[in-house]
């Protein structure tokens, strides 16, 4: 499914995720802690980690991953050329399906980077 309004997609997904967090608060808190620890600056900076996560989202064909990691990458200063190169690596690793989801990742970045 091609998403045309990534901001609306994020808003809808935020609402759905809020329901999940209410239903499984301990697991959600643990997942949040894991995400925070994994994405924190270290030997690899947070922007690079977001670009890695975006590539994984492309190969996993995860729309939510594209939205959240494209937005985070934009907020951390990623530019469109970096996103295109991430797509190239994801296509190399994931083949044709990654090419399709790479185009979705670029649409997500374009749609969400203006907000950042």
DAZI-V223247 format. One record per residue. N is the residue number from 1. RES is the residue in one letter. OMEGA is omega in whole degrees, 0 to 359 (* if undefined). Layout:
N & RES & OMEGA
N & RES & OMEGA
//
This chain:
1 & X & 176
2 & X & 180
3 & X & 181
4 & X & 180
5 & X & 184
6 & X & 178
7 & X & 177
8 & X & 177
9 & X & 179
10 & X & 179
11 & X & 179
12 & X & 181
13 & X & 176
14 & X & 179
15 & X & 179
16 & X & 180
17 & X & 177
18 & X & 177
19 & X & 178
20 & X & 180
21 & X & 177
22 & X & 183
23 & X & 180
24 & X & 187
25 & X & 181
26 & X & 178
27 & X & 180
28 & X & 178
29 & X & 178
30 & X & 178
31 & X & 178
32 & X & 178
33 & X & 178
34 & X & 180
35 & X & 180
36 & X & 180
37 & X & 183
38 & X & 187
39 & X & 180
40 & X & 175
41 & X & 176
42 & X & 175
43 & X & 174
44 & X & 182
45 & X & 185
46 & X & 179
47 & X & 179
48 & X & 178
49 & X & 177
50 & X & 177
51 & X & 176
52 & X & 180
53 & X & 178
54 & X & 178
55 & X & 178
56 & X & 177
57 & X & 177
58 & X & 183
59 & X & 178
60 & X & 181
61 & X & 183
62 & X & 181
63 & X & 179
64 & X & 177
65 & X & 179
66 & X & 184
67 & X & 186
68 & X & 182
69 & X & 173
70 & X & 179
71 & X & 180
72 & X & 179
73 & X & 178
74 & X & 180
75 & X & 180
76 & X & 173
77 & X & 178
78 & X & 177
79 & X & 185
80 & X & 180
81 & X & 177
82 & X & 179
83 & X & 179
84 & X & 179
85 & X & 174
86 & X & 178
87 & X & 178
88 & X & 178
89 & X & 180
90 & X & 178
91 & X & 177
92 & X & 184
93 & X & 188
94 & X & 176
95 & X & 185
96 & X & 179
97 & X & 178
98 & X & 176
99 & X & 179
100 & X & 181
101 & X & 173
102 & X & 178
103 & X & 175
104 & X & 178
105 & X & 178
106 & X & 177
107 & X & 178
108 & X & 179
109 & X & 180
110 & X & 182
111 & X & 185
112 & X & 183
113 & X & 178
114 & X & 179
115 & X & 188
116 & X & *
//
